[in-house]
């Protein structure tokens, strides 16, 4: 995809360190091999050094990565930092126990500045990946909850959109929905998508009435206050958001209707259904979920992922890290 080629051109020789807690998993190592050969990131691989080195040597990769074995690593400094970060919620003994979990260990490497981001989830649940990130890295100022967006790409006509939140927040309140809209617009910029944000509903500009419609309308107003520079409007039905002929009838004065590129679903149920309909009936590929709103990027793989999924999500994570730094 051209969109990934653009990101790759930014990453070459930038030496962005990305942690892989599941370092002995073959799918991870296959992706690591390609990432190192293309000089896109410097993988920090957690696991047994002999096993990992032997695998990569067979693949012709002998440098350009780091291996850390958590079972032999001196974690004293990491323990102290974790106790301080959790502000009395864990003591030293509890911190040492938590750091036996590779996701906590990996997140601490990011928090302490040793790496810029983390990719996990090939053999761990979303909760196992996200929980330590929320507890330690935490959300950016002004963001109360992390969220999950999907990049939707259709190669046949080079169409691309952002869908959010389709992964994390089950039924966000108006404030959270507004924050999701702003963060998804930021993610769209990451992929070179000009964000025109549609706050989706079953109603367009008051055509329907319910507490859910009111919530989307309130979220729209909050988002406009948070980012008055952003092209954003709601509440809009999907046809109003995507089809100019419908928009001219239902929302003729909208700056977004008929030409939206970022779609914010009112809750996770419709978001999950929506992106899967686009995949199965619309010929789109879904890349993600891309976690948004954290101080440093941590992204979650599907346990059904393949090596190419790991490769692509790492490129996204490293690009997020560059934008966080810059």
URDA-V12622 format. One record per residue. N is the residue number from 1. RES is the residue in one small letter. SS is DSSP state (A for helix, B for strand, O for the rest). PSI is psi in whole degrees, -180 to 180 (* if undefined). NEAR is the number of other C-alpha atoms within 8 Angstrom. Layout:
n/res/ss/psi/near
N/RES/SS/PSI/NEAR
N/RES/SS/PSI/NEAR
This chain:
n/res/ss/psi/near
1/x/O/138/5
2/x/A/-35/5
3/x/A/-37/8
4/x/A/-34/9
5/x/A/-38/8
6/x/A/-43/8
7/x/A/-41/12
8/x/A/-38/10
9/x/A/-29/7
10/x/A/-31/8
11/x/A/-24/15
12/x/O/125/11
13/x/O/17/7
14/x/O/-14/8
15/x/O/42/10
16/x/O/121/13
17/x/B/126/13
18/x/B/131/16
19/x/B/138/16
20/x/B/97/14
21/x/O/-27/14
22/x/O/56/14
23/x/O/-15/11
24/x/O/2/11
25/x/O/126/8
26/x/A/-38/6
27/x/A/-38/10
28/x/A/-47/14
29/x/A/-33/13
30/x/A/-44/9
31/x/A/-42/12
32/x/A/-44/10
33/x/A/-49/11
34/x/A/-38/9
35/x/A/-40/13
36/x/A/-44/14
37/x/A/-33/8
38/x/O/-1/7
39/x/O/40/12
40/x/O/-37/15
41/x/O/169/15
42/x/B/101/14
43/x/B/136/14
44/x/B/106/13
45/x/B/125/13
46/x/B/133/16
47/x/O/-168/13
48/x/O/122/10
49/x/A/-42/9
50/x/A/-45/6
51/x/A/-45/8
52/x/A/-45/13
53/x/A/-42/9
54/x/A/-43/8
55/x/A/-49/9
56/x/A/-34/12
57/x/A/-40/9
58/x/A/-34/7
59/x/O/3/7
60/x/O/20/6
61/x/O/114/11
62/x/O/-4/7
63/x/O/175/4
64/x/O/12/9
65/x/B/167/9
66/x/B/147/8
67/x/B/131/11
68/x/B/126/11
69/x/O/107/10
70/x/O/-24/10
71/x/O/-18/5
72/x/O/-1/5
73/x/O/140/7
74/x/O/107/5
75/x/O/11/7
76/x/A/-48/6
77/x/A/-39/7
78/x/A/-41/8
79/x/A/-48/12
80/x/A/-42/9
81/x/A/-38/9
82/x/A/-43/11
83/x/A/-43/14
84/x/A/-40/8
85/x/A/-36/7
86/x/O/-4/10
87/x/O/56/7
88/x/O/-4/7
89/x/O/-19/6
90/x/O/146/10
91/x/O/-176/8
92/x/A/-43/9
93/x/A/-41/7
94/x/A/-37/8
95/x/A/-43/12
96/x/A/-37/10
97/x/A/-43/8
98/x/A/-38/9
99/x/O/-5/10
100/x/O/-19/10
101/x/O/122/8
102/x/A/-27/11
103/x/A/-40/11
104/x/A/-43/12
105/x/A/-48/13
106/x/A/-43/13
107/x/A/-38/13
108/x/A/-35/11
109/x/A/-38/11
110/x/A/-48/15
111/x/A/-39/11
112/x/O/2/8
113/x/O/6/7
114/x/O/-30/8
115/x/O/166/14
116/x/O/-14/14
117/x/B/175/14
118/x/B/144/16
119/x/B/124/16
120/x/B/176/15
121/x/O/-3/14
122/x/O/-32/13
123/x/O/13/7
124/x/O/154/9
125/x/O/163/8
126/x/A/-43/10
127/x/A/-41/6
128/x/A/-32/10
129/x/A/-44/14
130/x/A/-35/10
131/x/A/-53/8
132/x/A/-32/12
133/x/A/-43/13
134/x/A/-37/11
135/x/A/-31/8
136/x/A/-52/12
137/x/A/-43/13
138/x/O/171/9
139/x/B/157/12
140/x/O/157/9
141/x/O/134/5
142/x/O/-2/4
143/x/O/119/10
144/x/O/-24/9
145/x/O/144/7
146/x/O/162/13
147/x/B/168/13
148/x/B/120/14
149/x/B/154/16
150/x/B/134/14
151/x/B/122/11
152/x/B/119/13
153/x/B/132/12
154/x/B/109/11
155/x/O/-29/8
156/x/O/-33/5
157/x/O/16/5
158/x/O/32/7
159/x/B/140/8
160/x/B/139/10
161/x/B/167/12
162/x/B/134/13
163/x/B/133/16
164/x/B/158/17
165/x/O/126/15
166/x/O/13/18
167/x/O/-27/13
168/x/O/-58/9
169/x/O/117/10
170/x/O/-49/8
171/x/O/78/7
172/x/O/144/10
173/x/O/178/8
174/x/A/-42/11
175/x/A/-47/9
176/x/A/-41/12
177/x/A/-39/13
178/x/A/-43/12
179/x/A/-40/11
180/x/A/-42/13
181/x/A/-46/13
182/x/A/-45/11
183/x/A/-36/10
184/x/A/-34/14
185/x/A/-41/12
186/x/A/-41/9
187/x/A/-37/9
188/x/A/-43/14
189/x/A/-36/10
190/x/A/-34/10
191/x/O/12/8
192/x/O/21/7
193/x/O/124/10
194/x/O/112/7
195/x/O/117/13
196/x/B/108/13
197/x/B/123/16
198/x/B/123/17
199/x/B/105/16
200/x/B/150/15
201/x/O/177/14
202/x/O/5/9
203/x/O/147/12
204/x/O/114/14
205/x/O/48/9
206/x/O/11/8
207/x/O/-23/6
208/x/O/161/8
209/x/O/127/8
210/x/O/164/6
211/x/A/-32/6
212/x/A/-37/8
213/x/A/-44/14
214/x/A/-39/9
215/x/A/-42/10
216/x/A/-41/16
217/x/A/-42/10
218/x/A/-43/9
219/x/A/-38/14
220/x/A/-46/14
221/x/A/-41/8
222/x/A/-45/11
223/x/A/-39/14
224/x/A/-33/11
225/x/A/-41/7
226/x/A/-40/7
227/x/O/77/8
228/x/O/-17/7
229/x/O/-11/5
230/x/O/137/9
231/x/B/105/9
232/x/B/139/13
233/x/B/159/13
234/x/B/174/12
235/x/B/146/16
236/x/B/137/16
237/x/O/159/11
238/x/A/-40/9
239/x/A/-36/9
240/x/A/-34/15
241/x/A/-31/16
242/x/A/-23/11
243/x/O/116/11
244/x/A/-35/11
245/x/A/-42/7
246/x/A/-40/11
247/x/A/-39/16
248/x/A/-27/10
249/x/A/-47/7
250/x/A/-30/9
251/x/O/65/12
252/x/O/-22/8
253/x/O/11/5
254/x/O/136/8
255/x/O/-6/7
256/x/O/-38/13
257/x/O/135/17
258/x/O/-12/14
259/x/O/27/10
260/x/O/146/13
261/x/O/-16/13
262/x/B/125/15
263/x/B/120/13
264/x/B/114/15
265/x/O/147/14
266/x/O/-22/14
267/x/O/169/12
268/x/A/-31/14
269/x/A/-50/8
270/x/A/-33/10
271/x/A/-44/16
272/x/A/-44/10
273/x/A/-43/8
274/x/A/-46/8
275/x/A/-30/13
276/x/A/-32/8
277/x/A/-44/9
278/x/A/-37/10
279/x/A/-52/11
280/x/A/-34/8
281/x/A/-24/6
282/x/A/-4/7
283/x/O/20/8
284/x/O/150/11
285/x/B/137/8
286/x/B/121/10
287/x/B/118/10
288/x/B/-166/10
289/x/B/143/12
290/x/B/116/11
291/x/B/136/13
292/x/B/152/12
293/x/O/-4/11
294/x/B/156/14
295/x/O/-31/9
296/x/O/148/11
297/x/B/129/14
298/x/B/125/13
299/x/B/149/13
300/x/B/124/13
301/x/O/158/15
302/x/O/145/8
303/x/O/-13/9
304/x/O/15/5
305/x/O/162/10
306/x/O/179/7
307/x/A/-34/10
308/x/A/-36/8
309/x/A/-43/9
310/x/A/-46/14
311/x/A/-49/12
312/x/A/-43/9
313/x/A/-31/14
314/x/A/-41/10
315/x/A/-43/13
316/x/A/-46/9
317/x/A/-44/15
318/x/A/-37/16
319/x/A/-40/12
320/x/A/-41/10
321/x/A/-42/13
322/x/A/-44/9
323/x/A/-33/8
324/x/A/-42/8
325/x/A/-43/5
326/x/O/*/4
